[in-house]
Amino acid sequence: MTENTSDSYVTLELTVQWGNMDAAQHVNNTVYLRWMESARIEMFKKMHGGDFKFRKIVPILAWQDCKYIFPVTYPDTVVISLDIIELMEDRVLCEGKI
């Protein structure tokens, strides 16, 4: 199951590592959140023209949720897409998909 991510603001492709799995033999839930963190970092780099040096204003993650649809296991490859839904003066509302 793959969706077209070519229109996404940021797209990453990552290989699932053996150590990403837990005792149930699927990717641990926290790994999904770290993958989205990687996409957000790429978003900020893209917004700043490749520069990742923040000055007076730094980003924080205020809220995040995740809906798990099916398990991912080693040696899968995941494609992470991140879109900016709304860009406001004091926040960026994003939607990510793995």
OpenMM code with the backbone's topology and positions (N, CA, C; nanometers):
from openmm import Vec3, app, unit

residues = "MET THR GLU ASN THR SER ASP SER TYR VAL THR LEU GLU LEU THR VAL GLN TRP GLY ASN MET ASP ALA ALA GLN HIS VAL ASN ASN THR VAL TYR LEU ARG TRP MET GLU SER ALA ARG ILE GLU MET PHE LYS LYS MET HIS GLY GLY ASP PHE LYS PHE ARG LYS ILE VAL PRO ILE LEU ALA TRP GLN ASP CYS LYS TYR ILE PHE PRO VAL THR TYR PRO ASP THR VAL VAL ILE SER LEU ASP ILE ILE GLU LEU MET GLU ASP ARG VAL LEU CYS GLU GLY LYS ILE".split()
positions = [
    Vec3(0.0854, -0.1172, 0.0000),
    Vec3(0.0000, 0.0000, 0.0000),
    Vec3(0.0899, 0.1235, 0.0000),
    Vec3(0.0925, 0.1960, -0.1078),
    Vec3(0.1725, 0.3187, -0.1168),
    Vec3(0.0861, 0.4295, -0.1740),
    Vec3(0.0982, 0.5450, -0.1140),
    Vec3(0.0295, 0.6622, -0.1662),
    Vec3(0.1312, 0.7482, -0.2383),
    Vec3(0.0847, 0.8298, -0.3301),
    Vec3(0.1737, 0.9207, -0.4005),
    Vec3(0.2143, 1.0329, -0.3046),
    Vec3(0.3437, 1.0409, -0.2749),
    Vec3(0.3922, 1.1421, -0.1811),
    Vec3(0.4720, 1.2504, -0.2523),
    Vec3(0.4681, 1.2509, -0.3858),
    Vec3(0.5507, 1.3463, -0.4595),
    Vec3(0.5095, 1.4912, -0.4346),
    Vec3(0.3868, 1.5143, -0.3915),
    Vec3(0.3404, 1.6504, -0.3658),
    Vec3(0.3632, 1.6934, -0.2206),
    Vec3(0.4162, 1.6061, -0.1388),
    Vec3(0.4374, 1.6374, 0.0023),
    Vec3(0.5488, 1.7388, 0.0180),
    Vec3(0.5410, 1.8175, 0.1247),
    Vec3(0.6435, 1.9180, 0.1510),
    Vec3(0.7776, 1.8512, 0.1796),
    Vec3(0.7744, 1.7425, 0.2553),
    Vec3(0.8948, 1.6651, 0.2865),
    Vec3(0.8620, 1.5175, 0.2704),
    Vec3(0.9528, 1.4426, 0.2107),
    Vec3(0.9396, 1.2979, 0.1994),
    Vec3(1.0729, 1.2339, 0.2353),
    Vec3(1.0679, 1.1353, 0.3223),
    Vec3(1.1867, 1.0585, 0.3615),
    Vec3(1.1604, 0.9110, 0.3373),
    Vec3(1.2624, 0.8384, 0.3006),
    Vec3(1.2532, 0.6936, 0.2897),
    Vec3(1.3572, 0.6347, 0.3844),
    Vec3(1.3110, 0.5496, 0.4763),
    Vec3(1.3999, 0.4903, 0.5756),
    Vec3(1.3842, 0.3392, 0.5778),
    Vec3(1.4939, 0.2700, 0.6001),
    Vec3(1.4921, 0.1252, 0.6143),
    Vec3(1.4696, 0.0916, 0.7618),
    Vec3(1.3774, 0.0017, 0.7882),
    Vec3(1.3512, -0.0417, 0.9251),
    Vec3(1.4716, -0.1215, 0.9740),
    Vec3(1.5200, -0.0853, 1.0901),
    Vec3(1.6338, -0.1542, 1.1514),
    Vec3(1.5830, -0.2646, 1.2444),
    Vec3(1.6614, -0.3711, 1.2596),
    Vec3(1.6251, -0.4811, 1.3485),
    Vec3(1.5959, -0.4285, 1.4893),
    Vec3(1.6765, -0.3344, 1.5353),
    Vec3(1.6606, -0.2797, 1.6693),
    Vec3(1.5372, -0.1928, 1.6872),
    Vec3(1.4658, -0.1603, 1.5779),
    Vec3(1.3412, -0.0839, 1.5879),
    Vec3(1.2265, -0.1700, 1.6400),
    Vec3(1.2445, -0.3023, 1.6348),
    Vec3(1.1357, -0.3923, 1.6747),
    Vec3(1.1401, -0.4203, 1.8240),
    Vec3(1.0225, -0.4525, 1.8784),
    Vec3(1.0128, -0.4883, 2.0198),
    Vec3(0.9924, -0.6392, 2.0332),
    Vec3(0.9605, -0.6853, 2.1516),
    Vec3(0.9460, -0.8281, 2.1769),
    Vec3(0.8311, -0.8902, 2.0976),
    Vec3(0.7356, -0.8103, 2.0548),
    Vec3(0.6236, -0.8607, 1.9741),
    Vec3(0.6615, -0.8716, 1.8257),
    Vec3(0.7867, -0.8416, 1.7930),
    Vec3(0.8398, -0.8515, 1.6570),
    Vec3(0.7745, -0.7541, 1.5589),
    Vec3(0.7384, -0.6352, 1.6083),
    Vec3(0.6970, -0.5275, 1.5195),
    Vec3(0.7606, -0.3985, 1.5698),
    Vec3(0.7643, -0.2966, 1.4853),
    Vec3(0.8289, -0.1709, 1.5214),
    Vec3(0.7616, -0.1128, 1.6449),
    Vec3(0.8439, -0.0781, 1.7425),
    Vec3(0.7946, -0.0199, 1.8666),
    Vec3(0.7243, 0.1126, 1.8373),
    Vec3(0.6165, 0.1403, 1.9082),
    Vec3(0.5358, 0.2601, 1.8836),
    Vec3(0.6166, 0.3895, 1.8908),
    Vec3(0.7152, 0.3963, 1.9781),
    Vec3(0.7937, 0.5193, 1.9902),
    Vec3(0.8770, 0.5469, 1.8658),
    Vec3(0.9099, 0.4438, 1.7903),
    Vec3(0.9909, 0.4621, 1.6690),
    Vec3(0.9134, 0.5429, 1.5655),
    Vec3(0.7836, 0.5187, 1.5536),
    Vec3(0.7016, 0.5957, 1.4600),
    Vec3(0.7105, 0.7446, 1.4914),
    Vec3(0.7073, 0.7777, 1.6202),
    Vec3(0.7146, 0.9174, 1.6614),
    Vec3(0.8516, 0.9760, 1.6297),
    Vec3(0.9573, 0.8984, 1.6435),
    Vec3(1.0916, 0.9471, 1.6079),
    Vec3(1.1043, 0.9654, 1.4567),
    Vec3(1.0419, 0.8776, 1.3796),
    Vec3(1.0434, 0.8956, 1.2340),
    Vec3(0.9774, 1.0269, 1.1952),
    Vec3(0.8656, 1.0602, 1.2602),
    Vec3(0.7988, 1.1866, 1.2313),
    Vec3(0.8851, 1.3044, 1.2756),
    Vec3(0.9592, 1.2863, 1.3849),
    Vec3(1.0516, 1.3903, 1.4289),
    Vec3(1.1559, 1.4172, 1.3200),
    Vec3(1.2068, 1.3121, 1.2585),
    Vec3(1.3041, 1.3288, 1.1502),
    Vec3(1.2444, 1.4073, 1.0347),
    Vec3(1.1180, 1.3812, 1.0037),
    Vec3(1.0513, 1.4558, 0.8962),
    Vec3(1.0338, 1.6028, 0.9347),
    Vec3(1.0003, 1.6294, 1.0609),
    Vec3(0.9864, 1.7690, 1.1045),
    Vec3(1.1196, 1.8432, 1.0963),
    Vec3(1.2292, 1.7769, 1.1335),
    Vec3(1.3605, 1.8403, 1.1237),
    Vec3(1.3907, 1.8745, 0.9782),
    Vec3(1.3609, 1.7842, 0.8860),
    Vec3(1.3802, 1.8118, 0.7435),
    Vec3(1.2929, 1.9281, 0.6980),
    Vec3(1.1719, 1.9378, 0.7534),
    Vec3(1.0828, 2.0490, 0.7192),
    Vec3(1.1455, 2.1818, 0.7609),
    Vec3(1.1967, 2.1881, 0.8845),
    Vec3(1.2581, 2.3126, 0.9320),
    Vec3(1.3828, 2.3463, 0.8508),
    Vec3(1.4606, 2.2458, 0.8144),
    Vec3(1.5785, 2.2716, 0.7308),
    Vec3(1.5361, 2.3279, 0.5951),
    Vec3(1.4305, 2.2710, 0.5385),
    Vec3(1.3819, 2.3190, 0.4087),
    Vec3(1.3283, 2.4616, 0.4208),
    Vec3(1.2572, 2.4911, 0.5296),
    Vec3(1.2030, 2.6255, 0.5506),
    Vec3(1.3142, 2.7289, 0.5646),
    Vec3(1.4276, 2.6881, 0.6178),
    Vec3(1.5394, 2.7797, 0.6418),
    Vec3(1.6476, 2.7665, 0.5360),
    Vec3(1.6135, 2.7124, 0.4204),
    Vec3(1.7100, 2.7024, 0.3116),
    Vec3(1.8283, 2.6119, 0.3425),
    Vec3(1.8057, 2.5065, 0.4193),
    Vec3(1.9117, 2.4133, 0.4533),
    Vec3(1.9825, 2.4459, 0.5832),
    Vec3(1.9602, 2.5652, 0.6353),
    Vec3(2.0228, 2.6077, 0.7606),
    Vec3(1.9374, 2.5593, 0.8774),
    Vec3(2.0007, 2.4937, 0.9728),
    Vec3(1.9263, 2.4433, 1.0880),
    Vec3(1.9676, 2.5144, 1.2161),
    Vec3(2.0105, 2.6383, 1.2047),
    Vec3(2.0491, 2.7155, 1.3220),
    Vec3(1.9337, 2.8076, 1.3595),
    Vec3(1.8783, 2.7820, 1.4762),
    Vec3(1.7703, 2.8661, 1.5236),
    Vec3(1.8275, 2.9794, 1.6071),
    Vec3(1.7634, 3.0896, 1.6030),
    Vec3(1.8129, 3.2058, 1.6757),
    Vec3(1.7266, 3.2343, 1.7976),
    Vec3(1.6434, 3.3354, 1.7934),
    Vec3(1.5622, 3.3729, 1.9092),
    Vec3(1.4392, 3.2840, 1.9257),
    Vec3(1.3913, 3.2306, 1.8177),
    Vec3(1.2714, 3.1463, 1.8214),
    Vec3(1.3121, 3.0043, 1.7852),
    Vec3(1.2735, 2.9094, 1.8704),
    Vec3(1.3054, 2.7694, 1.8455),
    Vec3(1.1756, 2.6885, 1.8450),
    Vec3(1.1694, 2.5835, 1.7647),
    Vec3(1.0459, 2.5045, 1.7591),
    Vec3(1.0346, 2.4106, 1.8785),
    Vec3(0.9114, 2.3914, 1.9233),
    Vec3(0.8810, 2.2886, 2.0223),
    Vec3(0.7632, 2.2083, 1.9693),
    Vec3(0.7536, 2.0865, 2.0128),
    Vec3(0.6402, 2.0030, 1.9755),
    Vec3(0.5350, 2.0178, 2.0840),
    Vec3(0.4217, 2.0784, 2.0502),
    Vec3(0.3172, 2.1041, 2.1486),
    Vec3(0.2181, 1.9889, 2.1582),
    Vec3(0.1948, 1.9185, 2.0474),
    Vec3(0.0937, 1.8133, 2.0476),
    Vec3(0.1205, 1.7192, 1.9322),
    Vec3(0.0957, 1.5910, 1.9568),
    Vec3(0.1144, 1.4902, 1.8519),
    Vec3(0.0269, 1.3705, 1.8860),
    Vec3(-0.0339, 1.3122, 1.7846),
    Vec3(-0.1007, 1.1842, 1.8064),
    Vec3(-0.0712, 1.0943, 1.6887),
    Vec3(-0.0972, 0.9678, 1.7079),
    Vec3(-0.0606, 0.8698, 1.6060),
    Vec3(-0.1675, 0.7617, 1.5997),
    Vec3(-0.2123, 0.7303, 1.4807),
    Vec3(-0.3081, 0.6222, 1.4607),
    Vec3(-0.2325, 0.5070, 1.3944),
    Vec3(-0.2226, 0.3958, 1.4641),
    Vec3(-0.1511, 0.2788, 1.4122),
    Vec3(-0.2488, 0.1924, 1.3339),
    Vec3(-0.2156, 0.1669, 1.2069),
    Vec3(-0.3076, 0.0942, 1.1207),
    Vec3(-0.2649, -0.0515, 1.1031),
    Vec3(-0.1367, -0.0745, 1.0800),
    Vec3(-0.0873, -0.2117, 1.0705),
    Vec3(0.0599, -0.2141, 1.1102),
    Vec3(0.1093, -0.3309, 1.1552),
    Vec3(0.2465, -0.3372, 1.2044),
    Vec3(0.3495, -0.3293, 1.0921),
    Vec3(0.4625, -0.2709, 1.1243),
    Vec3(0.5776, -0.2655, 1.0354),
    Vec3(0.6850, -0.3515, 1.0995),
    Vec3(0.7566, -0.4279, 1.0176),
    Vec3(0.8600, -0.5170, 1.0695),
    Vec3(0.9876, -0.5048, 0.9874),
    Vec3(1.0957, -0.5545, 1.0435),
    Vec3(1.2233, -0.5633, 0.9730),
    Vec3(1.2092, -0.6682, 0.8635),
    Vec3(1.2554, -0.6499, 0.7443),
    Vec3(1.3364, -0.5431, 0.6868),
    Vec3(1.2571, -0.4481, 0.5974),
    Vec3(1.1379, -0.4073, 0.6402),
    Vec3(1.0554, -0.3159, 0.5607),
    Vec3(1.1274, -0.1834, 0.5352),
    Vec3(1.0791, -0.1120, 0.4365),
    Vec3(1.1205, 0.0255, 0.4102),
    Vec3(0.9966, 0.1125, 0.4247),
    Vec3(1.0097, 0.2224, 0.4958),
    Vec3(0.8964, 0.3127, 0.5147),
    Vec3(0.9206, 0.4429, 0.4401),
    Vec3(0.8141, 0.5009, 0.3920),
    Vec3(0.8181, 0.6324, 0.3299),
    Vec3(0.7394, 0.7251, 0.4213),
    Vec3(0.8046, 0.8306, 0.4665),
    Vec3(0.7435, 0.9258, 0.5573),
    Vec3(0.7184, 1.0544, 0.4804),
    Vec3(0.5944, 1.1002, 0.4811),
    Vec3(0.5627, 1.2264, 0.4151),
    Vec3(0.5087, 1.3236, 0.5190),
    Vec3(0.5420, 1.4495, 0.4999),
    Vec3(0.4967, 1.5540, 0.5913),
    Vec3(0.4453, 1.6698, 0.5082),
    Vec3(0.3248, 1.7128, 0.5403),
    Vec3(0.2637, 1.8270, 0.4728),
    Vec3(0.2307, 1.9347, 0.5737),
    Vec3(0.2457, 2.0575, 0.5307),
    Vec3(0.2060, 2.1709, 0.6141),
    Vec3(0.0598, 2.1989, 0.5848),
    Vec3(-0.0218, 2.1839, 0.6869),
    Vec3(-0.1660, 2.2051, 0.6730),
    Vec3(-0.1997, 2.3525, 0.6890),
    Vec3(-0.1350, 2.4146, 0.7873),
    Vec3(-0.1596, 2.5568, 0.8112),
    Vec3(-0.0335, 2.6197, 0.8701),
    Vec3(0.0058, 2.7312, 0.8135),
    Vec3(0.1225, 2.8055, 0.8603),
    Vec3(0.0722, 2.9341, 0.9243),
    Vec3(0.0873, 2.9429, 1.0564),
    Vec3(0.0398, 3.0587, 1.1304),
    Vec3(0.1589, 3.1353, 1.1861),
    Vec3(0.1334, 3.2510, 1.2430),
    Vec3(0.2417, 3.3344, 1.2958),
    Vec3(0.3173, 3.2651, 1.4085),
    Vec3(0.2450, 3.1897, 1.4910),
    Vec3(0.3083, 3.1295, 1.6084),
    Vec3(0.3128, 2.9769, 1.6059),
    Vec3(0.2737, 2.9142, 1.4955),
    Vec3(0.2762, 2.7684, 1.4892),
    Vec3(0.2648, 2.7169, 1.3469),
    Vec3(0.3062, 2.5943, 1.3303),
    Vec3(0.2937, 2.5240, 1.2029),
    Vec3(0.2133, 2.3984, 1.2296),
    Vec3(0.1012, 2.3839, 1.1628),
    Vec3(0.0177, 2.2654, 1.1769),
    Vec3(0.0528, 2.1711, 1.0623),
    Vec3(0.0968, 2.0510, 1.0973),
    Vec3(0.1441, 1.9553, 0.9965),
    Vec3(0.0651, 1.8255, 1.0047),
    Vec3(0.0693, 1.7517, 0.8949),
    Vec3(0.0136, 1.6158, 0.8921),
    Vec3(0.1185, 1.5254, 0.8320),
    Vec3(0.1498, 1.4201, 0.9031),
    Vec3(0.2489, 1.3259, 0.8542),
    Vec3(0.1874, 1.1889, 0.8307),
    Vec3(0.2447, 1.1164, 0.7363),
    Vec3(0.2002, 0.9802, 0.7061),
    Vec3(0.3223, 0.8922, 0.6891),
    Vec3(0.3120, 0.7710, 0.7391),
    Vec3(0.4189, 0.6733, 0.7230),
    Vec3(0.3626, 0.5569, 0.6432),
] * unit.nanometer
topology = app.Topology()
chain = topology.addChain("A")
for resn in residues:
    res = topology.addResidue(resn, chain)
    for name in ("N", "CA", "C"):
        topology.addAtom(name, app.Element.getBySymbol(name[0]), res)
